[in-house]
């Protein structure tokens, strides 16, 4: 899966997982602010992404990510 497809899938999963997420999310949107999530919810998202994509992403790397595009890039590096 290429990075663009990962980004699209990540946006879809985020809209489905978080009821408060805006209907229109952009790859450059701030991940935490757009979803309105706290650190516990971020870890839940990370677990779901690991199951969905079959990769491990350390939680300290998630803390460094700000946008959906950055997260997709990190996931793509591990595929």
N, C-alpha and C positions, 0 to 999 in steps of 0.2 A: 504494500500500500504506500503510495507516495505521500509527501507531506501535505499537499493540498487536500487530498481525500481524507487524511487523518484529521485535518483541521475541520473539515465539514462534518465528519462523524462526531468529533468532540463537541462541536456546537449543538448538534442534534441531541446527543446524550445529555448535555447540560440543560437544554430546554426541557427534556423529559424528566430529568431527575429533580430539578428544582422548580417548584411551582411559581416562585417569585421571579424567575428569570424572564427578561423581556422577550417578546416574540421574535424580535429582530436582534440577533447578536452578531457582532462583527469579529473577525479574527484579531483585530487590534484592541478590542474592548478589554478593560481590566477584568481579569478572571474573578477575583474575589468581590470587587465592588459590583460588577454586573449581576452576579448571582446572589449577592447579599449573604455570603456564607462566612462562618467563623472557622477557626482552626480545626475543630472536631469534624465539621462537615467537609472541610477540605481533605482530611484524611480518609473520610468515607468515599469521597470522589476518587481519590487516589487508588483506593482498594478496588473500586469498580472499574477504573481504567486498566488496572493491572490484570484483572480477570478478563475484561473485554478484549484487550490487545495482546495479552500473554507476555507482558514485559514487567520488569520491576523498575520502579522509579523511587529512589530514596526520598523520604519526606523532606529532608533538608534541601533537596533540589526543587521540590514543589514550592518551598518558601521563597526561592529565588525567582520564580516565574511570576510575571505580571499579566501577560496577555494569553489568549487562547492560542495564538500563533506560536508563541514561545513554548507553551506546553506541548503543542503538536510537534515542534522541532525536537524537543527532548525525547518524546515518545519515539519519533522516527529514528533517532540515533540509536535506539535500543532494539529496533526490529531487525 
